[in-house]
Structures are given as C-alpha cells and as structure tokens.
Amino acid sequence: MQIHDLIQGSPEWAAFRLEHRGASEAAAMLGISPLVKRTELLHMKATATAQEFSEWVQKHILDYGHEVEALARPLVEDLIGEDLYPVTCSDGLLSASCDGLTMAEDVAFEHKQWNQALADSIAAGHLPDEYMPQPQQIMMVTGCTSVVFVCSDGTRDNFVYLVVTPDPVWQERIRAGWAQFEADLAAYQYVEVLPPPVAAAVQDLPALSIRVDGQLTLNHNLVVFGERLQSFIADIDTNPSDDQAFADAEQAIKVMERAENALGAAKASALGQVSSVDEMVRTVDSYHELARKTRLMLEKVVKARKETIRVEIHQVAKDKAAAHIADLNKRLGKPYMPAVAVDFAGAMKGKKTVTSLRDAVDTELARFKIEANAVADRIQINLGLLRELAAAHAFLFADTPSIVLKAADDLTALIKMRIAEHDRAEAAKAEALRARIAEEERVKAEAAERARVAAETKRQLDEQAARVAAERAQQAAAAQATAAQVQIEPQIIPEIIPAPVAEVTPIDAARPAPADEAMLRLGQINERLAPIALTAEGLARLGFAHAMTDKSAKLYRESDFVRICAALQRHLAAVSQAKAA
C-alpha cells in the first residue's frame, strides 16, 4: 500500500481519482450502482473528464457529507477505542479514499449520509449489494481486517453501523471486474454523450379557416393549408435511427393528428353553414385523408424502427458474447467453455430510448464477460492440475470437459482417487496373473514328476523281471546238466528260490520334512499303485512311517515314493520265490 498526501475534494485528489480505480467507483464498474452507469464511468476514465455536479449538489450533498463525516468520526473512535485519520492510498491502479484509518492500519472507517432505507438495512445486519464493493476494495488496498461502515447525520441519535470483514467471493468479483473494465477501456471508442432528446421545434400548420357567407361565397385558406401540409410531410424523416430522430417523428405524428382534427372540425363547421359546398368538402376530405394516412404510416414506421433497433442491439450483444466465448475456448485449446447465463432481453426490458437500451446491454455484456472469464480461469487451473497429476493416466479422464468445471480441490481429490483405483486394479490383475502362472508351473511339475516316477518304476520292474528270468534260465541249465551226468530221465525240479530278506530302510517318522518338499496323501499313493492298495499299517510294515498328518489324513514324502515302489518289488519277489519253493 502507498499513502498519498492528498486532501479529499481538492483538485489534486480529483486528478488522482481519474488516474486510479477508486473503491467508491467499484459498484459502478460492476454495473450495480444506482447513481453512475458503467458506460458513464468508462467515458470518464477514457476521456479524463470528472463527473460534474451542480452547485446545489456540491453544497447540500457533497460538502454536507464531509461535515457529517467529520462529526461521526469521534463517535467511531469511541466505539473502537482508537484514533482514525483520513487517508488516500493505492495499490497499483486500485485506490481507496478512507474516511478514517487507524495508525496500525487494521481498521478503516467509511461514512454515508443518513438514509432511512440504508439505515434500516444496516440495523438489520445487512449491507445492500450496491454498497458492499467499496468496503471490500478498501480492505484489498489497505490490508486492514475490517471496515466500520456507518450511516449517520453526525449525531448519536441517528447513528447505525456494521462491521464489514473481507469476503473472498466479493474481492475476486471486484478483481475480475476491474480486469474486464481495463479491457473495455483499451477498446473504448468515444461516443458523444448527448442530453435526453427533445423534439425539434416543428413549424405547425396554419390554423384552418373556412367561412361561408350568405351568398354561398367560400372564403378559405385550403390552398395555403394544403401546400404547407404537403411540404411538412415531405420533410418528415421516415427512417429514424437515433433518439433525436424518433423524438422528431413522434412530434410529427402529433402535428398530423392535430391536422386531422382541424380538418374534421372545419368540414363540420362549413357543412353547418351551407347546404352544398361539394368542392370544399372534397378538398377537405382529401387533405384529411392525407394527414390520416401520413400519421398512420409514421406511427408504423416509428414502431417498426424501434423494434428493429432493439433487435439489432440484442443481436450485436449476442454476437459479442459468442465471440468472447470463442476467444476463451481458443485460449483453452479446446471448446471446454460451458453455457454462461446472459439475459440481454431482461436487461432491455422497460428501456424506452436507444441510449438506455445500449447502456443496459453493454452492462449485461460486461457482467457476462467477467463471469465467463472466471469460468475460463478455473478451467485453465484445472487443466494444469490434470497435466501435472495425471500426465501418465490421461486415458482415465475421457470426461475432461465436464470435470474441469469442478473446484480445484474437488478435481485434485478426483484425480488421485481414479489413479489409486486404477493402480489397485492393475496390481490385482498382476497378482492374478502371477498366481495363474505359478499354478500352471506347479501342475506341469507334478505331471513331470509323475512321469519320472512311472518311468523309474517301469525300469526297476523290467530289471527285476530280467534278473528273475536269468536266474531261472541258469537253474534250468544246471538241472539239465546234472540229469545228463546221472543219465536219468530229465524231470522238472521245482524251483526253490530263497526268499530274500527285504531291505527295509528305517524311516524316522519324527524327522520333519523340508518346508518346500512336496507331500503325498495315502490316497494319492494308492491311486499311483492301483490296483494295489496299501494301508498306513502296511506301509509301516514295509518300514515307511508317515511324515505328518493333516487332520485324519496321513502324509508321506514325495521322495519316499520311489523307495516304497522298490520295497514293494522286493517284497513281491520274495513272496513269489517263497511260493515257488
């Protein structure tokens, strides 16, 4: 904040206000001031012409306002317990002329002359919108934390106040409003501001006079009247385009109406004086019809032109609004802008003059641009968040045009939630894939192990069968040789094969199996040895105790299966030899 050594109301202070954007002008800038129109403020800033006041306004309102403000300041000082000092300050182009500011610059004072409606609103705890921009901008410029807004006549009897604190929504609205005001000011084109139109002085038609004397001699000025009427009609502007032309046309309509009435009255008067004045009647009728048709035509033209101009003003505003949205979408890179509410027809309602129509539409257009700019700024911030937080996950945000309209905090939470859900889903897919691959590998390993065990069992059985066959062949050959030596008839000698002692390797059932060693249930062993069936007791007799139990099931080491098969082979061979013997 910069403090300026200026006295409020001085010429230097007035020049300072023209170069800055004052707090007291904020309402007019937003188009909500009942005293100064936004277009008027644009004109003053663009042309560096201060608002002019009559001597009466200066004396009875402005000067009197400073007097009661000075009387109210001590009352506010008693209220807050600190001294207040009038000060003019600025922060860049924004400025504020405080009616009072504490030395600590934490409390400001703003005074308004006693106004019953305003006083009632303040007493009810509400500051009308048209007054709110001023204290909010004072806090923006000075950095103070509150403004004591007072309405009084300088006495304690008529003294009400309201403590206004910073409102982020209002302050953002003011910043955006001044930004749009600067853009409009840069594109401002001077338009002459004229006083309200007044119909030009129209030379009226001469008074119509028709008199009939007793000898039916006509004395009249119809010829002169008719020439003037036709000349008057020829000079009428039948294509008005501004307020002055409309005022002149409406005045001409009134003249035509008076001419109709005068001609009708003259005709009636003449007919009352004579019984037959055919030529005069026809002349009067023709002029009467001319005046009537011209009046009706002019009324239609005025009405049609007014409606045409209203439509033109409305359409131009709509085109400007559409162009502004197109520019914002171009800035954003894609058509992200939503529909922004704008009511030009409502703004034009009740406006009678071209000037008031254009002023109302321009103010509504400025409000629309401010709101659209705020939406575009929010979208721009959100697009930046998407680029920053979701650069690698753009595929998750196909609904970008709708979600960029959210508040930044809400969008940030949405981005993080979607990415987290996506990561969880991908992790679950990866885990499922790993589990499926592991299961497939386990099944393959089990199949390979079964094939290996089967091949090993077959090999051992084949070897056992070959040994038995060889032993039998040797015994048969020995028997034949013996028979030949004793020269006796050969006879079959029962084969006696001593039963081999089964080589049983004791198994320590208490020895724990390695954590990664596969285990077989007894049922699985029987499935592999089908149709041979074993019991836990039978395996124990072969020397194979179970390694562990799972509820009622007994579990055996996968590595013991080959040894079980070998033990069975030996047992079967021993039983076979014993039987043969």
Residue pairs with C-beta under 8 A, 6 or more apart in sequence:
1 89
1 90
1 91
1 105
1 141
1 142
1 143
2 89
2 90
2 91
3 87
3 88
3 89
4 16
4 88
4 89
4 90
6 12
6 13
6 16
6 88
7 13
8 66
8 86
8 88
8 97
9 62
9 66
13 88
13 97
14 50
16 88
16 95
17 25
17 50
17 95
17 97
18 44
18 45
18 48
18 50
20 90
20 93
20 94
20 95
21 29
21 93
21 94
21 95
21 178
21 181
22 95
22 96
22 97
23 94
23 95
23 96
23 97
23 133
23 134
23 135
23 137
23 138
23 141
24 97
24 134
25 36
25 41
26 133
26 134
26 136
26 137
26 174
26 177
26 178
27 33
27 130
27 131
27 132
27 133
27 134
28 35
28 36
28 37
28 38
28 40
28 41
29 38
29 41
29 133
29 177
29 178
29 181
30 38
30 133
30 173
30 174
30 177
30 367
30 370
31 37
31 38
31 363
31 364
31 366
31 367
32 129
32 130
32 133
33 130
34 130
36 51
37 359
37 363
38 359
38 362
38 363
38 366
39 358
39 359
39 362
39 363
40 51
40 193
41 181
42 181
42 184
42 185
42 188
43 49
43 188
43 190
43 191
43 193
44 50
44 51
45 185
46 185
46 188
46 190
47 190
53 61
53 62
61 113
64 113
65 111
65 113
67 154
68 111
68 113
68 114
68 152
68 153
68 154
69 99
69 111
69 154
70 154
71 152
71 154
71 155
72 111
72 150
72 152
72 154
72 159
73 84
73 99
73 100
73 109
73 111
75 150
75 152
75 156
75 159
76 84
76 100
76 109
76 148
76 150
76 161
77 83
77 84
77 100
79 148
79 161
80 102
80 107
80 148
82 102
82 103
82 104
82 107
83 102
83 103
84 99
84 100
84 101
84 102
84 107
84 109
85 100
85 101
85 102
85 103
86 97
86 98
86 99
86 100
86 101
87 97
87 98
87 100
87 101
88 95
88 96
88 97
88 98
89 95
89 96
89 98
89 101
89 141
89 142
90 96
90 141
91 140
91 141
93 178
93 182
94 137
94 140
94 141
94 178
95 141
96 108
96 137
96 138
96 141
96 142
98 108
98 109
98 110
98 138
98 142
99 108
99 109
99 110
99 111
100 108
100 109
101 107
101 108
101 109
101 142
101 144
102 108
102 144
105 142
105 143
105 144
106 144
106 145
106 146
107 144
107 145
107 146
107 147
107 148
108 135
108 138
108 139
108 142
108 144
108 146
108 147
108 148
109 147
109 148
109 150
110 134
110 135
110 138
110 147
110 148
110 149
110 150
111 150
111 151
111 152
112 118
112 131
112 149
112 150
112 151
113 151
113 152
113 153
114 151
114 152
114 153
114 158
115 151
118 128
118 131
118 151
119 151
119 158
119 160
121 127
121 128
122 149
122 151
122 160
122 161
122 162
123 160
125 162
127 135
127 149
127 162
127 164
131 149
132 164
132 167
132 170
133 170
133 174
135 147
135 149
135 164
136 164
136 166
136 167
136 170
136 171
136 174
137 171
137 174
138 144
138 147
139 145
139 146
139 147
139 164
139 165
139 166
139 171
140 171
140 174
140 175
145 165
145 166
146 163
146 164
146 165
147 163
147 164
148 161
148 162
148 163
148 164
149 161
149 162
149 163
149 164
150 159
150 160
150 161
151 159
151 160
151 161
152 158
152 159
152 160
153 159
172 374
173 370
176 370
176 373
176 374
177 366
177 370
179 370
179 373
180 366
180 369
180 370
180 373
181 366
183 369
184 366
194 243
194 244
194 355
196 243
196 353
197 242
197 243
197 244
197 246
197 247
197 353
198 247
199 247
199 248
199 250
199 251
200 244
200 247
200 248
200 251
202 232
202 248
202 251
202 252
202 255
203 232
204 255
204 258
205 225
205 228
205 229
205 232
205 255
205 258
205 259
205 262
206 221
206 224
206 225
206 228
207 262
208 220
208 221
208 222
208 225
208 262
208 263
208 265
208 266
209 219
209 220
209 221
209 266
210 218
210 219
210 220
210 222
210 266
210 267
210 269
210 270
210 280
210 284
211 219
211 220
211 273
212 218
212 219
212 270
212 273
212 274
212 277
213 219
216 274
216 276
216 277
218 277
218 279
218 280
220 280
222 280
222 283
222 284
222 287
225 287
226 283
226 287
229 259
229 287
229 290
229 291
230 290
232 252
232 255
233 256
233 290
233 294
236 249
236 252
236 294
236 298
237 245
237 248
237 249
238 249
238 297
238 298
238 301
239 301
239 305
240 246
240 248
240 249
240 301
240 302
240 305
241 305
241 309
242 354
243 353
243 354
243 355
246 302
246 305
246 306
246 353
246 354
249 298
249 301
249 302
250 302
252 298
253 295
253 298
253 299
253 302
256 291
256 292
256 294
256 295
256 298
257 295
259 287
259 291
260 288
260 291
260 292
260 295
263 284
263 287
263 288
263 291
264 288
266 284
267 281
267 284
267 285
267 288
270 277
270 280
270 281
270 284
271 277
271 281
309 354
309 357
310 348
310 357
313 348
313 354
313 357
313 358
313 361
314 344
314 345
314 348
314 361
317 344
317 361
317 362
317 364
317 365
318 344
320 365
321 342
321 365
321 368
321 369
324 368
324 369
324 372
325 337
325 340
325 372
328 337
328 372
328 373
328 376
329 335
329 336
329 337
331 376
331 380
332 376
332 379
332 380
332 383
333 383
334 401
335 401
336 379
336 383
336 400
336 401
336 404
337 372
337 375
337 376
337 379
338 375
338 405
340 368
340 371
340 372
340 375
341 368
341 371
342 364
342 365
342 367
342 368
343 364
344 361
344 364
344 365
346 364
347 360
347 361
347 363
347 364
348 357
348 360
348 361
351 357
351 360
375 405
378 404
378 405
378 407
378 408
379 404
379 405
381 408
382 403
382 404
382 405
382 406
382 408
382 411
383 400
383 404
385 408
385 411
385 412
385 415
386 394
386 397
386 400
386 404
386 411
386 415
389 412
389 415
389 416
389 419
390 396
390 397
390 415
390 418
390 419
393 418
393 419
393 422
396 418
396 419
396 422
397 403
397 415
397 418
403 411
403 414
404 411
406 414
446 518
449 518
449 558
450 528
453 528
453 561
453 562
453 565
456 562
456 565
457 562
457 565
460 565
460 566
460 569
461 569
464 569
464 573
468 573
468 576
471 497
472 495
475 495
479 490
479 493
480 490
483 489
483 490
483 491
494 580
494 581
495 580
495 581
496 580
496 581
497 576
497 577
497 578
497 580
497 581
498 577
498 581
499 574
499 575
499 577
499 578
499 581
500 570
500 573
500 574
500 577
501 574
502 542
502 543
502 567
502 570
502 571
502 574
503 567
503 570
504 542
504 543
504 567
505 543
505 563
506 543
507 543
507 544
507 545
507 560
508 545
509 545
509 546
509 547
511 547
512 547
512 548
513 519
513 547
513 548
513 557
517 557
517 558
517 559
518 557
518 558
519 547
519 548
519 555
519 556
519 557
519 558
520 555
520 556
520 557
520 558
520 561
521 550
521 553
521 554
521 555
521 556
522 534
522 535
522 536
522 539
522 546
522 553
522 554
522 556
523 553
525 534
525 539
525 556
525 561
525 564
526 532
526 533
526 534
528 561
529 565
529 568
532 568
536 546
536 554
539 545
539 546
539 556
539 564
542 564
542 567
542 568
542 571
543 567
544 556
544 560
544 563
544 564
544 567
546 554
546 555
546 556
547 555
547 556
547 557
547 560
548 555
549 555
556 564
